[in-house]
Amino acid sequence: MATPAPAPASAALREADFIVAVVNTEPVTNNEVRARIARAQRQLAERGGPQPPADVLRKEMLERLIAERAQLQYARETGLKVDDGALAQAELSIARQNQLATVEQLYQRIQQEGIAVQDFRDDVRNQVLLARLREREIEPKLRVTDAEVDTFIREQTGVRPGAVDLNLAMILVAVPEGANAAELARLQARADEVARRARGGEDFAALAVEFSDANNRGRDGGVLGLRPSDKYPDLFLQSTQRARVGDIAGPVRSGAGFHILKVLERKANNELPEVKIPQTHVRHILLRTGPTQSEQVARERAADFRRRIAAGQASFEELARQFSQDDSAADGGELGWAPPGQFVPEFEQAMNNLDAGQVSEPVITRFGVHLIRVDGRREQVLTAAEQRQLARNMLREKKAQEAFETWAREVRGRAYVEYRDPPK
């Protein structure tokens, strides 16, 4: 079960609880460490992973708790908070991830596992707060370049963006193995003459039929076919690198003999393997918060909009056109078909919790307060441009995780941490 809830602690353990560390002025208790250990062991068992030694796992869980405690303190000191609406959205998302229809069913499940609902809710609230902290501290600083996207696509698919497909025609004047100097000179003179005639404008296919010793000379006039350029020998690529379409290159010598080459076609190859991903057709109404409209006022207005929509007093589109403070207002809040990762986490989580036609409760993001409606879901084959955007989103997430880990170590390093020995 993919819940972030702490594992249960028995009454005896609670009575024997003690402080194991102090982070700035806030204690970390033995029961908290034991709960994290139990959770980690349960998750490893579900995945079938090996269990690390008890002392190693205990040390790792303690350090994670210390790091999280320092981050949560920083978040609260700098004004971040999680309201009940955001907490409810997160709980619903956890319920859906566990194939449960309601949060009440989720509560029943965790209570059956011996976890107190309040402990579970506190832990979820902390995880949402940490996600918001990451979004505020890391996301605005991230940059993903086109070159990084190209490299990522090449690594994932084997396709090199910007690669060139090349079509060459070839005449081969073969050199027998062990040919003497006189024979070699005669064959080179023959190749030079064929190249001269080709450059003079004679039909290359006819010359191939007449002179080429290659296997394909009679079938297709020496045409080798359109293929990715890296599928041709390096010798051919080097000799035609500066040639334009229609130019003749060579003769160039290989182990097989002398090659005369004609560039028939050269074109960019940006084709990527077919990729299908889920997409969501979504609309929203955005009420921005600031000096002229507090978060509380915006939330109350959004809740009123939702009531009016449910009562049939107004349509979502009408309210979006009239009140939404987003560029999508003129289109009735239309955001189109969105792939995973297009929106900030709070918006995406709320959107994923909705059925088609359903309108969300007010959702708070760094942009303001949203009402969200899902109009449909589908699986779609991505265009090349959409695949690049998906790759960019995945790279951005990877960079965000790496940057957050670095930032978290810095926050941990600034915190005062005092370790406590267990009582004797």
DABELZI-V510580 format. One record per pair of residues at least 6 apart in sequence whose C-alpha atoms are under 6 Angstrom apart, sorted by the first residue. I is the first residue (numbers start at 1). J is the second residue. Records with the same first field share a line. If there is no record, write none. Layout:
I = J  J
This chain:
5 = 120
6 = 35
7 = 35  38  39
8 = 114  115
17 = 30  31
18 = 29  30
19 = 28  29  30
20 = 28  29  30  419  420
21 = 27  28  418  419  420
22 = 28  417  418
23 = 416  417
24 = 416
33 = 62
67 = 412
87 = 125
92 = 103
95 = 103  106
149 = 392
150 = 161
154 = 160
161 = 270
162 = 270
163 = 268  269
164 = 229  267  268  269
165 = 227  228  229  266  267  269
166 = 226  227  229  265  266
167 = 225  226  264  265
168 = 224  262  263  264
169 = 222  223  224  261  262
170 = 222  260  261
171 = 208  212  259  260
172 = 212  213  214  258  259
173 = 212  213  257  258
174 = 213  256  257
175 = 257
198 = 204
205 = 221
208 = 217  221  222
209 = 217  218  221
216 = 222
245 = 263  264  265
246 = 263  264
247 = 262  263
248 = 261  262
249 = 261
250 = 260
251 = 258  259  260
252 = 258  259
275 = 381  382
276 = 380  381
277 = 379  380
278 = 378  379
279 = 337  338  339  377  378  379
280 = 337  338  376  377
281 = 336  337  374  375  376
282 = 335  373  374  375
283 = 333  334  335  372  373
284 = 333  371  372
285 = 320  324  333  370  371
286 = 324  325  369  370
287 = 298  324  325  368  369
288 = 368
289 = 295  368
299 = 362
302 = 362
308 = 314
309 = 315
317 = 332
320 = 329  332  333
321 = 329  330  332
328 = 334
356 = 374  375  376
357 = 374  375
358 = 373
359 = 372  373
360 = 371  372
362 = 370  371
363 = 369  370
